[in-house]
Amino acid sequence: MDHIQQVARRLKGLRDALDLSVEEIAAECGVSAETFAAYENGEKDISVSFLNRIANRYGVELTVLLFGEEPKMDSHFVTRAGKGVKVERTKAYSYQDIAAGFAHRKMAPFIVTVEPAEDKPVTMNAHDGQEFNYVLEGQMEITVGNTTTVLNEGDSIMFDAQRPHGMKALGDKAVKFIAIIS
């Protein structure tokens, strides 16, 4: 079963455990009932920002929704170089959760890799909290609200994640960046 289907099953399981209808949970999470139904049927990819919103709203760990595992550590958690739980969101987008074992997180740090796709439009997302991105490799175009900025290796940006935002790799090389979502 591919990852989107696994996340969809966990999302449906959470809704069932909370004894909420699709309409109730969709309204509480700011999406249409049709969109939420498509998420939990595995018909539409679910953004990490949306999963983070669900996790925060219902008091579950983001790692449970993403990976199906409950984090165990609450004093500290070490992720060794090149390790971390990887998720291929789409062929062009992958996340590596670099703190998956830490329980009760107030932020979620990821190493994100975005493959170049100049011909595709940027997908915009918005979620509660703040987001910090630091470019490790490549060049990234990021749009926050009505402002578009190009970030190079070593550049960073922090923004209000409630503003619509999206990014894409520039050139013919993937961009790799650290994203911290709070």
Secondary structure, DSSP 8 states (H G I E B T S, - for coil): --HHHHHHHHHHHHHHHHT--HHHHHHHHTS-HHHHHHHHTTSS---HHHHHHHHHHHT--HHHHHHS----BSS-----TT-SEEEEEETTEEEEETTTTBSS-SSEEEEEEE---TTS----B--SSEEEEEEEES-EEEEETTEEEEE-TT-EEEEETTS-EEEEE-TTS-EEEEEEE-
